[in-house]
Amino acid sequence: MTLKPEVTAFYDPRTFSVQYVVADPASKRCAIIDPVLDFDEKSGSTATTNADRILDFIEEQGLTVEWILDTHPHADHFSAARYLKSKTGAPTAIGARIVDVQKLWKAIYNWPELSEDGSQWDRLFAEGETFSIGELKGRVLFSPGHTLASITYVVGDAAFIHDTLFMPDSGTARADFPGGSAKRLWQSIQEILTLPDDTRLFTGHDYQPGGRQPQWESTVAEQKARNTHISKLLTEADFVAVREARDRTLPMPKLILHALQININGGRLPEPEANGKRYLKFPLDALQGANWG
């Protein structure tokens, strides 16, 4: 019998991100997935409001954190993994192909000091690897396309798919970041859709189309039947054409150059300089997708 984890979502309206606590009700052990470290790009301020909200919930529920997991290096928010590790002592993990993303962005940032071996995390998960959350068994699907390193965590009857499929009325994630591939995204989606039809799918973003309330949970069956990007596009070539055409109309995320230098370093902020202040560095004219409107 497939065990059913308790899944609690925490929506961040600033970044349209969904963070999760996945708990085993029997052992009261849990994992945190894709936590957000707050950042205001206008003032340069950082805060731990989102992460502390998760910690408060964990304390209220009497849970013990067993893992702090990221599905991929995010381009639209800072990861709070490092902060949460400092508060809970739990190990951090991400997909093993993070090393390829590190190599790619190390060159973009001209950052020779960056370690590109994934040592910023406690564990790098490869395709098919397994882990435990109390009595719950988890396994890893390699799900690239949105990024080189994207993975899906399957825990009991739940799968955390982040930037592969959105809610059915929102379609799929973009695939035009450095290292992205619409063709590979299609293949990753097809693998996710081979999970049992009643598998609960939890996405990592919801952009509230039409102004509706945030949503983040669907099923494999619902995605097959209603997802606007895949239910009517029956071939890989059709999907790639539609996805790439859509991506050409999208500006880069406003925080991509801010966030990647934090997230390829395991959620670590830059070290303070001689004056005690931390500084971000990002390149000019490194990415396509300028929006001059």
Secondary structure as UniProt FT lines:
FT   STRAND          6..12
FT   TURN            13..16
FT   STRAND          17..24
FT   TURN            25..28
FT   STRAND          29..33
FT   STRAND          36..40
FT   TURN            41..44
FT   STRAND          45..47
FT   HELIX           49..61
FT   STRAND          64..69
FT   STRAND          78..79
FT   HELIX           81..88
FT   STRAND          92..95
FT   TURN            96..97
FT   HELIX           98..109
FT   TURN            112..113
FT   TURN            119..120
FT   STRAND          123..125
FT   TURN            127..128
FT   STRAND          130..133
FT   TURN            134..135
FT   STRAND          136..142
FT   TURN            148..149
FT   STRAND          151..155
FT   TURN            156..157
FT   STRAND          158..162
FT   TURN            168..170
FT   TURN            178..179
FT   HELIX           182..192
FT   TURN            193..194
FT   TURN            197..198
FT   STRAND          200..203
FT   HELIX           209..211
FT   STRAND          217..219
FT   HELIX           220..226
FT   TURN            228..230
FT   HELIX           236..247
FT   TURN            248..249
FT   TURN            254..255
FT   HELIX           256..263
FT   TURN            264..267
FT   TURN            274..275
//
